[in-house]
């Protein structure tokens, strides 16, 4: 930690109280979001993700398998992305509720979740050069 952050005037009592309350709110918010889960159901595939966006559970119905393995893989990836987007909405809502819509903290969460989750790619045994020969 850079000790120069303490250079300058010492904050007054009211400012210190405000900073302490802000830090307490941030720690409480962080603890509360650890329990969040994103969920989605897509074409017979149910997915749940943890607060970090990692997959916690996947359930695939027999009907979802009718299109074959590549189709199921795509459905799973779609459902994972939807569950992560659900989580992102919850994180943004929680940050707004805790810190206020115009707060720097809510903006940080908004910016972070806007770019954090993207759809993964289905990997197959087919080589790229085989696809190009069509």
N, C-alpha and C positions, 0 to 999 in steps of 0.2 A: 504494500500500500504506500502511496506517495504521501509523505508527511506534509508536503506543501499545501495539501487541501485544507489544512488547519491554519494557514497563514491568513492574516487580515484580522478584522474585528471579530470578537467573540459574539455569537448570536445572543440576543437577550432572552430572558426567561420565556416570554410568549412565543418567540421563534423556536426555542428549544422544545417547548411543549408541543408545538405544531409538528415539528420534525419527529418527535417521539411517537405521537399519535399516527402520523403517516407511516412510520416504520412498523408500528404494531398492526395497523390495518393491512399492510403489505404481507406481513408474516401470517396473519390470520387468513388472508385471501389465498395465499400459496398453500396453506394446509388444507383449506376447503376444496381447492381444485384438484387435489390429489385423489379425491373420491369421485370425480366426474367420470362418466363413461359415455362414449358415443355409440349409438346403435343405428343399424339400418337393416332393412329387409329388401331384397331385390331378386325377383324371379325365382323364389324358392331358396334363396341363400340368405341366412341371417348372420350378421357379424356384430361383434362388440369390440370396441377399442378402449384402451386405458387412457388415463389423463395425458400420457405422453404421445398417444396416437398409435401405439403398438397394438397388434391384434391380440385379444384376450380369448375370444372364442369364435368359431365358425361352425355353422350347422347348414348342411346341404340336404335338401329333400331329394327323394328318388326322382320326382318329376323334373327337377332341375338338371338331372344328368342325361336327359333324353337327347340333348344336342351333341353329346360327346365331350371329351376331356377339354378341348380348347374352349368350347362354349362355357363349360363350368368354370374354368380358370378365369375367363373374362367376367363372368357374373360375380365371382368372388372378389376380383379386383375392383369392380364397380361398387359392390357393397362395402368394401373396405373404405374406398374413397368417400362414399356417402356417410359412413359412420364417422370418419375423420372430420368431414364437414359439419356433421351434427355436433361433434365435440368442439369444433372451432366456434360455432354459434353459442354454445354454452359458455365457453371461456370468455368470449366478447361480452355476453350478457352479464356474466358474473363480475367482470372488471368494471363495466359501466355502473352496475348496482353498488359496488364497493367504493369506487373512486370517483364516479361521476363521468358523464358522457364526454365532457371536454377536457378531462384530465390527461396529463402526459402518460400515465399508466395505462389508461384505456386505449390511447393512440398506439402505445407500444404493443399491446396485445393485438389490436386490430392489424397493425403492420406485420406482426409476426405470423398470425394465423392466415393472413391473406395469401402468403406465398409458401407456407410450410407444407401443405399437403397437395400432392399431385398423384395422378393415377399411374400406377406401375405398369410395366409392359409384360404381356404374356410371353414367356420363353417357350420355344418349341425345339424339337430336334432338327427341324429343317434349317439348312444353312442359308445365309443371305444370298449366296451366289446361285443356289438352286431356285430361289424365288424369282430372281432376275431373269432366268431363262424362260419362265412362265410356261 
